[in-house]
Every structure is written in C-alpha cells, then in structure tokens.
C-alpha cells in the first residue's frame, strides 16, 4: 500500500450506511422480526423529536408568561479531535479552563426536575445517554426500535472530562493512532485479531511489524480474548457497530465473537488455560456493546455468556481455569468481575452472589498486615510465565491493583481499610517504562491500577496519571510506518498477546478519562 494511501482517512474508513445484505448477515440467527430490525431510526427519530418539540414549545410559551426568564451560561462547544500523524503524542500541560462567559442574549431554558433512577449500577454515568449532551436519562440519540441508541458512557468531550481528568490532545492523539493500528491489523474476512499471525495484515510503509519477543510469535490460543480486548478499545472511544468512523471494524469483530460462541455460551475453545481469559474478555466486549447500543441482536449472546460465567463460578468464591473445580485465582476472578460490571450496565440478569463470591475471594487472599493481595494465597507474588527466568521482570503488585478496582466496582467504599492499604501499595509502584531493561513494564498492571487510581481520584490520581502518561506517550510507535500507533510488546505477558494485546490494553488505559465515571458510593456503599 502506498504511503499516502495508507494515511488517507477516506481510504481507511468505509463510513457509508450498511446495505440490507450486510444487516441480514450481521443479524444472523436473530429472532427479532424483520420489521423491528428494519425500522428506519431516522424516520422514527424525526417523528419523535417533532412531537417533543411541539410539546416543549407549548410548555415554554406557557412557562415564560408565568415566571421570570432564567439566564444560563453559554458554554463553548468542543469538536472531536481528528487523527493527525504529525501531532506529537506527548504530555501536554493541562490548559487553564476559561471561565464561562455570559452572553448578551442568553439561551432560555427551563429548570428540570432531577430524575432519580434507583437501579443505576455503581460507577456508571447516565448523565449523557444522548450524544447531543441533553443532560437527560430519558432521551436517546439514533432513536429507533431496531437499536443503535447512544450508550451509557455519553460523550467523551461532555463536561470537559478529557481535560478536567488529566487527559490532553496528546493522549487523545495516542488513542486515535492506536485505534487506526488495530483497524489496519484486523483480519477483515474473519473479523478477529489474529494474535500470532497479525503480520499478514501489515501493509503500511516499513512493514511488517515485528514481534519483538525474542523472535517468537505470541500464542495463537488467545485470539478470542485479544479480539475482545481490541473491541473494548473501540467501544471505549464511543465507536460501535452502528455509529462512528470505525463502525465496520466493530461490526466485523462482533460478528466474529458471535460466531465463536458455543451453544453453551462460552466464547472460543474450552481446553487449556487460555479459554477462561478468552471467555471473560469476549463476554466483557459483548456485554459492553449491548449496554452502549441496546441492540437486541446482541442481548442473547451477551446473556448466554453471562449465564455460562455464573455457572462456572466456584460457590462462594471466584474462578480459575476449570468450571467449579474448587480452585480460584485473583487474575481470572478480576476479569470476570469486569465482565459482570459490563453486564450489570446492560441490565442483564446477574445474581448478587456472583459479586459477593468475588469479594469473599479477594478477602481470602489479602494479607492482613499490609493489604497486599496474592494470586492464590495471601500476599504471594503472583503467576509467572513458564519458560521465563524468575528475575526477567520486577515483581509488581498486579493482583493488588485487580482487587482494589474490583472491590470498588463491587460496591465497597473507597475509604475501606483494604482499599486504602492497596492504594498505598500502588502509589509505591508507579508506572515506569525503564528503557532499555524494560523489566518494570507490565501493561496488565498499568491498566488495572490506572482504573483503580482514577476511582480513588484526588492528588494521588494526578500523581499516578502523570507517571502513566510519561510511560505510554513517549513510547508509542509514531511516524509514517506500519507500526504507527502501536506499542512494542516488550512487557510481561506480551509474549502471550503480542503487539495486538499491547496496543489494545494501552489504548484502554489512555481512555481512562472518559470510559467510566467515578463510583458515587458515599455513605451508601457496602462496608462488607
């Protein structure tokens, strides 16, 4: 592929509407009637909004005759950043947010009565269910009975979340570059990301991309899991199979996952140790796609995957490599909790005992003296890759980061002693890409700990965030090369997932500023 063609957005993205054949192919075995799936969203949306505008006009006319006009502040609009290969992916100083300016002719709005939704999962923001930032939990964009509504995350530019939480044009440029790399290296015919043979999709200048794992390709058995991780990176940026510049990429990936799901509900194969990670990440991606779109075509596969996960859980505890074998570990249990959170956000059926069991397991492996969390026993140093020397990588508190995040997502207060102990351990082990040794590089740890520290917030989050940005923004591959937007797979566990895993998980880490809202637990959180 010529260099100019490789960097041409029009060539990269086929953003036109899906034809009938594509719609039918994606729907697959859906039992939704054709008239529901074919319902024209724009027509329904137009009619719905026309009615709402008429009602609003009547209310406003009546209201203004009765009360004084209300002055509100006119806020500047943010435009979504476009990808620029020349934009430096560096640490930008957070700009000063200018004060809102009162305009001479302010917009007239009515004060809305606050709507209380009782069943919002903790940590999920429903402030902007529409991408029009209507500040409502009852109006959806792309309105239609066939699905495609905007999701629970709202706009990543809404309320200044990117800048206010410590992001910048540099972090967003890195995210866009990473998504482009994932787009180009998707196996288009199948829809998956081929972990060990992704180089067949290298077409850019300077291709192919290198494995960098002592010349060895990553493990082929993790395709389903890494494909789920890549899909999550797109979903975290607001890209779905219905809307966004990468909607065809997402659609191909979801179609692959649907095809990889067995009758039991499990994603991928069920042999060896990799299947449980494949299923957890596949479930997380399918549930999140359903949660943010409410497309009923995805609801069945998502619920089946959750049911299989619940059936595989050890009674009263967590998960490991075999369903209900009485063995548990913190790593597998952590991914399962994240998948359950995505399912909860989609209001799928989940027994509370699933979350209770996870907390019981984290309690069991948390060392009382200092709060360090182990992999299978209190305070142990976690799993190590077979065939690697024990001192290849520095020991990091990865399992502690998993437990801190999952405790918060399960509803525990941030002031809980075990969470506070864990936070102290994480703050003593900030991200550090220590070239050339690279023995402190652990993307898995950085991902969990970044999400955990974001939930904690405050000065500790700011300190962690700066260290994370220093580690990721300066090390992302950049320039007019095929590797542009990816990260070299030099960290611990990269021998398993390769460059695709490294890029997907680091994009997710840099989406922290808008991917999840902070859990609003306050005094109502469980003390367990």
Order of alpha helices (4+ residues) and beta strands (2+ residues): alpha-alpha-alpha-alpha-alpha-alpha-alpha-alpha-alpha-alpha-alpha-alpha-alpha-alpha-alpha-alpha-alpha-alpha-alpha
